[in-house]
Structure formats: C-alpha cells, structure tokens
Amino acid sequence: MTTKRREYTREFKLEAISLVIDHKRKVAEVAESLGIGISTLDNWVRKYRLEQRGVAPTQGLALTDEQRELQQLRKENKRLRMERDILKKASALLASDSLKGYY
C-alpha cells in the first residue's frame, strides 16, 4: 500500500519558517506544534535561507517571491530561446529550398 505525501501551501511553509527564524523557536518545537516532520521543516528553513542569500533552488518551486519570479523568468527565457532556434532552422531550410529551385 502506498501512502500519499502531504502537500503544504507556500503560505503555510512561510509561516512555519517565520516561527523558527523570526520568533527564534526551535525547529523541533515548531514541527511538533504544527504536526509536521522535523526534517521537513528543517529542509524548508535551509532552502529559505539559501534563497535569501540568492541561491536558486535546484528543484521545486521557490519559497521567496524573488526566487519564484526568477524561476519563472528563466523558464520563459528557455522557451523563447528554443522558439528562436526553431525559427532559425526553419528559415535556413526554406532558404536552402528556394536556392535549389534556381539551379
């Protein structure tokens, strides 16, 4: 039997992180009071601190607004580059086909 992983909202995560960082409470204490695993909360806090230093998360959605926007812009940039490359290849093919007609 498989168990479904619990999913937490971004707001919930940020509130839990705030209890640890801003209110100087222990990770274990906050985790127990919220009914989440200690390692889960510890991971959120570690990820948040890295994001605050400007380190983009390697996987998943970012917690901070700045990092989330950066992720979105990078994704859009990647898509636009792919579209540009496709258009370059298509125009090169069309140009070579039109040249073949002259010979």
Secondary structure, DSSP 8 states (H G I E B T S, - for coil): ---------HHHHHHHHHHHHTS---HHHHHHHHT--HHHHHHHHHHHHHHHTT---SSS--SSHHHHHHHHHHHHHHHHHHHHHHHHHHHHHHHHHHHHTT-
